[in-house]
Amino acid sequence: MNATILPEKENHYPVLLNEIISIITPQYGGTFIDCTFGQGGYSKKLLEYPKTKVIALDRDPESLNLSLKLEKKFVKRFFFKNLKFSNLDKLELRNENIKSVIFDLGYSYSQIKDIKKGLSFNAHGDLNMKMGLNNFSAKDVIHKLDKRDLEKIFKFFGEEKDYKKIASKIVKSRETKKIDTQDLVKIIKTSKIKRNYKIHVATKIFQSLRIFVNKEISELIFGLINATKILKPGGIIVVVTFHSLEDKIVKFFFKNLSQKKSISRYMPTTEERDNLFKLVNKKPIVPSHEELKKNPPSRSAKLRFAIKENEILGFENEILEKFNYLLEIESLSKKL
């Protein structure tokens, strides 16, 4: 869940960069947390403003080389941690007044094309999909989980309609051979009823495996929770999503905690809790026509942001309850 989708001919193109800068106003200074450093697009832009300080995170060890260059160039202004953003609460931030926490949940072109990572259905060799700091791979998932578990992953993480047929063929195929990336693509193709698709037939299954292997659901949920905890009132959370499941979680989190509700369903409606967030835009911000021309893969990007208004204890309970069914699917990884 890190860095931005990139066009093939660009070295780096951070999605919705101008819109994010206008929201978080780095020209006035402050400390910013870039939760998905990737190739450094957001961090480098923030560091152009002389009064800023950036703390960057990334689970992908490949980001380390670029981060070392920035640490050398921006001494005492740029700091990098090879850390999952769900562990934001483990950062030492006692003396920091964080102005904004930024999440970009896409993948860079270099990550997608990295043969070792095996994120693409065009790759050859073993299934992998590990983005760093992982305990298992897509190969483990395909060969070790039972049919019902695979069905759940494909259905809920990939929103794949033919999840039962695909899971069944995988289980049958692995009885006689090891399944690699192209074997899986062939299984998916022969399982699909329709033949004309706007996207590659393997897209949803590969998405579901990537989400499961990298525990992207709990990463996002606990990333949002811990970002909220470390921000003071006035701080801003910015999230760029690239598929409907991510956007569903972010939309619920921001909307639910920006509405006045009764503190308890058993109390009078006049007893309302304070809002945790203020929403400036109810609808997501999407790339401009100009950006889409420069970077067509950004077409699926949606930017949502919220401004923290109050300190409220126990705010995380509702999002954990709402998406518990997805967290339970993630917990199937305990079998691996």
Residue, then its C-alpha position, 0 to 999 in steps of 0.5 A: m500500500n505505498a507510493t503512487i501509480l506511475p506511467e511507464k515513461e515517467n521517473h516519478y509522478p505523485v498523484l494529485l500533488n498540487e491538490i494535496i499541497s493546497i490542502i496542507t499548506p507547507q508554505y507556512g511550515g510544520t512537520f509532515i508525515d509521509c506514510t508512503f515514501g515510495q520514490g519520494g515524490y511528496s517528501k521532495k515537494l514538501l522539502e522545497y518549502p524551507k520551514t518544513k520537516v518531513i518524517a517518511l515511512d515505507r515498509d519497502p526496503e527498496s526505498l532506503n537508498l533514496s531516503l539516504k540521499l534526502e537525509k544527507k541533503f536535508v539534515k535535521r529536516f528529513f527522517f526515514k523509517n522502514l516501518k509499516f504505517s499501521n505502527l505510526d504510534k511507535l514513532e517518537l513524536r513527543n516534541e513534534n507538532i504534526k501538521s498533516v499525515i499523508f497516505d498514498l495507497g497506490y503502487s509505483y511503476s518500479q514496484i509493479k515491474d519489479i520481478k522479485k515482488g511479482l505484483s504483476f500478472n505479466a510477471h514470470g516465476d514464483l508468486n510473491m507480492k511481499m512489499g516488505l516486513n511480511n511473514f508469508s507470500a502469495k505462493d503460501v496463500i495459493h498452496k496452503l489455504d483451503k478452498r473456502d478460505l481462498e473464496k473469501i479472499f477472492k470475494f471480499f478483497g478482490e470483489e471477484k464474481d467467479y471466486k468459487k470457480i477460480a478457488s476450486k480450480i486452484v485447489k485441483s491444480r495444486e494437487t499435481k503441480k506447483i502454481d507459479t504466476q503464469d499458471l495462476v493467470k491461466i487458471i483465472k482465464t479458463s475460469k471466467i465465463k465472460r471473455n470481454y473485459k475492460i481490465h485484465v481478467a486476472t486483475k481482481i484476483f491479483q489485487s485480492l492476493r496483494i491485499f491479503v499478503n500485505k494485510e492492507i486492510s488492517e494497515l489502513i484501518f490502524g494507520l487511520i486510527n493512529a494518525t488520528k491519535i498523534l494529530k492535535p486539533g487542526g491537524i489534517i489526514v490526507v488519503v489517496t485511494f485507488h480501489s473501491l474497498e480502500d475508499k469505502i473504509v476511508k469514506f466511512f472513517f471520515k464521514n462517521l466521525s464528522q457527524k454529530k451523534s448521540i453518545s449512546r443510543y440509550m441517551p436523549t438525542t440532545e446529548e450529542r458527542d463532539n465531532l472528531f473531524k471536520l469535512v470540507n469536501k463530502k465528495p472525493i477530489v479526483p485528478s484533473h483532465e490535465e493530470l489524466k493526460k500526463n498520467p492515465p493510471s491516475r484515473s482511479a485515484k480519489l483524494r479524501f481529507a479530514i481536519k481533526e477538531n477534537e480529542i475523543l476517546g474510543f473513536e476507533n471502536e466503530i470502524l473496527e466493528k464496521f470492518n471486522y468481517l474484513l479483519e477476520i478474513e485477514s486473520l486467516s493468515k494465522k494458518l500459514 
